[in-house]
Amino acid sequence: MQSVNLVRAGGLLVAGAFLFFVTSCGSNRPRTYPTKGQVIVNGSPAAGVKVVFAATGDGAAVSHGITGPDGNFQLSTFGQNDGAPPGDYLVTLTWPAWDDPSKPAPDKLKGAYQNAGSTGLKAHVDAKETTLVPFEIKGAVISEGEVEEVKKLKKHQLRKMDRKG
């Protein structure tokens, strides 16, 4: 009976130490606030755009999200959809022509919004839930026809490599 109580006490001690460790580890993280926005390309919502926010101030937080079919995104910093710390951000956008991590895809925005220093896109996150003004992008993008051509070319290149190997 005494050994059972020791096991329970030991289990409680381990659980308490774990809880203390988990709660104290996250204390150095800046607080995040739910942050959402939208990407519009040439007047239409853009699905599948990778959105990255790079903090301009201290802390160097990087938050990210991916647009859904309606062009809307929610930012994540430390966890899924947890938002972003308050502050000013430089924004980059990348719109992969297809969503297959095993095959690099060309950027439908032709790389015009990949460099945080030159995109001209900026955002401010408040210390409260924030809905951003939509990012409206106008200009040349890779058309669906061009995407299909690139896919065909890649398939052809892979077949040639398989024949040689």
N, C-alpha and C positions, 0 to 999 in steps of 0.2 A: 504494500500500500504506500509506503514511504517513497519507493522508487517511482511509482506512478506520479506522485505529487512533484518529485524532482524533475521528471520528464516534462510535465505540464509547465512548471516554473521555468525550465530551460527554454521551452518552446515560446512562452510569453516573452522571455528576455530577448530571444532572437528576433521575434516579430517586432518588438518595440525598437530594437536597435535598427532593424531594416526600415521601419517607418521614419525614425529620426534621420537616417541617412538619406532616404528618398526626399523628404521634405526640406532638408537643409541644403541638398545639392542644387536645387532649382532657385535658391534665393538670390543668386548673382545674376539671374536673367532679368532683362528689362521686362516690364509688364507689356503685354500685347493687347490690342483692342481690335474687335472684329472690323475688317476692312474689305469692302467689295467695290467692284467697278465693272466696266464694260469696255470692250474693244469693238469699234466699228471700222470696217475697211470699205472705202468707196461707197458709203451709204448703207452697207449691210452688216449685220452682226457676223463676227468672224469666230468660228468654232475651232478649237485646238491650238490657239495662240498661247505660247509660253510667255508669261509676264514675270519679270524680275524687278524688284525694287531694291536698290542699293542705297543705304543710308549715307547722307552727306556729312553728318555730324559724328560725334563721338559714339563709340559702341559698334560701329561697322555692322549693323544688323543687315541681313539679306533676307528678304521675304519673297515668296514666289506663289504663283497660281497658274492654272490653265483654264482658258475660257471654255464654257459649255456651248451647246448648240445655239443659244441665244446671245452669245458673245460675252456673257457675264462670268466673272471670276471672283473667288474669295482668296485672300492671301493667307499663307501659312508661313510661320517662322520657326517655331519649335515643335509644333504639332499640327495635325490636320485642321485646317481652317481656323487656327487660333488668332489670326490677324497679324498685325504688325505693331512694333513699338511706335509711340508718337515721334514725329519729326519730319524732316524733309528728305526726299528721295529722288534719285535719278532713276529713270525707268527704261528698261529695254524690252523689246518684243521680238520674238522669233516665231514664225508660223511654218512648222514643218509640213512639207508637201504630203507626207504620209506618217502614220503613227506606228512605226515598227522599229523598236530600239536596236534590232540587229542589223538594220540597213540605214546608214546615214541618209537623211533626206535633205534636199535643197530647201532653202528658206523662201517661202512664197513672197516675202517682202524684200527679197533680193539683198538681204543683209543691211538694208538701210536703217534698221532700228536695233542693231546688235551691240553697238558701242555706246555705253552709258554717257560718255563725254560728248557725243555728237548727235544724239537722237533729238535733243530739244524737248524730250518728254520729262516732265517733273511732276511730283505729287507731294501733298502734305497730308500726314495722318495725324488726326487729333487724338487727345487723351480721352476718347470716347468712341463709340461705334461710328465708323466713317463710311459714307457712300461717296465715292469719287465721281467727278465729272467724267463722262465717257472719253476715252482716248479715240479721237476721230482721225483716221489715217486716210490720206488721199494720195493716189499715185499709182505707178505701175506695179503690178503684182504678177507673179507667174500664174498663167491661166491654167484651167483644168486640162486643156489640150496639151499644153507644154509639160504638165505633170505626167500625163500619160506617155508622152514621148520619152521623158527621162526614165520612166519605169521600164519601157520597152528596151531602151539602150542598156540599162543596168542588167536586165534579164539576158540580153544578147552577150554582154561582157562576161556574165557568170557562166553561161554555156560554153563560151570560148575557153575560159579558164578550166572548166571541168574536162574538156576534151584534151587540153594540154597536160593536165595533172593525171 
